Amino acid sequence: RFLRQELPEEWPPERLAQGFGVSLDVVRRVLRSRGCPPPRRRLRQDEKALKAAPAPAPAAGCEVRAPDGTLLYRLPRGWGVPGPGAQ
């Protein structure tokens, strides 16, 4: 929902479906839904996704890519892999 809301021209439903590896119907249902999981469930989902995700390459620390290598989005500054000297 965030990608579609912030960058609608860049993220049509077809590209979202391809990027997340789901059907167009699933994307439409998610975009129509308004519910958000409770904070604890959301945290568990985020942790599960991070464990399942492959480790990012050092040069691609601020980019999120689909399994086929296409760029999905870039993370804002301060997110992703810490830069040199960060603790």
C-alpha positions as CSV (number, residue, x, y, z in Angstrom):
1,R,0.0,0.0,0.0
2,F,2.9,2.3,0.8
3,L,4.5,2.0,-2.6
4,R,1.2,2.5,-4.4
5,Q,0.3,5.5,-2.2
6,E,3.7,7.3,-2.5
7,L,4.6,6.5,-6.1
8,P,1.4,5.5,-8.0
9,E,2.9,6.1,-11.5
10,E,5.9,3.9,-10.7
11,W,3.9,1.2,-9.0
12,P,0.8,0.1,-11.0
13,P,-0.9,-3.1,-9.6
14,E,0.8,-5.2,-12.3
15,R,4.3,-4.2,-11.2
16,L,3.4,-4.8,-7.6
17,A,2.2,-8.3,-8.4
18,Q,5.3,-9.0,-10.3
19,G,7.6,-7.5,-7.7
20,F,6.1,-9.4,-4.8
21,G,5.5,-12.6,-6.7
22,V,1.7,-12.7,-6.2
23,S,-1.3,-12.6,-8.5
24,L,-2.9,-9.4,-9.6
25,D,-6.0,-10.4,-7.6
26,V,-4.0,-10.5,-4.4
27,V,-2.6,-7.1,-5.0
28,R,-6.1,-5.7,-5.7
29,R,-7.4,-7.2,-2.5
30,V,-4.5,-5.7,-0.4
31,L,-5.0,-2.3,-2.0
32,R,-8.7,-2.3,-1.3
33,S,-8.3,-3.5,2.3
34,R,-7.9,-0.9,5.0
35,G,-7.0,-3.0,8.0
36,C,-3.6,-3.1,9.6
37,P,-2.4,-5.9,11.9
38,P,-1.9,-5.1,15.6
39,P,1.6,-3.8,16.5
40,R,2.7,-7.1,18.0
41,R,1.6,-9.1,15.0
42,R,3.2,-6.6,12.6
43,L,6.5,-6.9,14.5
44,R,6.4,-10.7,14.3
45,Q,5.6,-10.5,10.5
46,D,8.5,-8.0,10.0
47,E,10.9,-10.3,11.9
48,K,9.8,-13.3,9.9
49,A,10.3,-11.5,6.7
50,L,13.8,-10.3,7.7
51,K,14.8,-13.8,8.6
52,A,13.6,-15.2,5.3
53,A,15.2,-12.4,3.2
54,P,18.7,-13.0,1.8
55,A,21.4,-10.8,3.2
56,P,21.8,-7.7,1.0
57,A,25.0,-7.2,-0.9
58,P,27.2,-4.4,0.6
59,A,26.7,-2.1,-2.5
60,A,23.0,-2.6,-2.5
61,G,22.3,-1.8,1.1
62,C,19.8,1.0,0.3
63,E,18.0,-0.8,-2.5
64,V,15.4,-3.5,-2.4
65,R,15.3,-5.8,-5.4
66,A,12.9,-8.5,-6.7
67,P,14.3,-12.1,-7.1
68,D,14.8,-11.4,-10.8
69,G,17.1,-8.4,-9.9
70,T,14.7,-5.6,-10.9
71,L,14.8,-2.6,-8.5
72,L,11.7,-2.4,-6.3
73,Y,12.5,0.7,-4.3
74,R,15.3,2.6,-2.6
75,L,15.3,3.0,1.2
76,P,15.5,6.5,2.6
77,R,18.8,7.8,4.0
78,G,19.6,6.3,7.4
79,W,17.9,3.0,6.6
80,G,19.5,-0.2,5.4
81,V,23.1,-1.1,5.9
82,P,25.0,1.4,8.1
83,G,27.7,3.4,6.5
84,P,31.3,3.5,7.6
85,G,31.9,4.6,11.2
86,A,28.3,3.8,12.2
87,Q,27.7,1.9,15.4
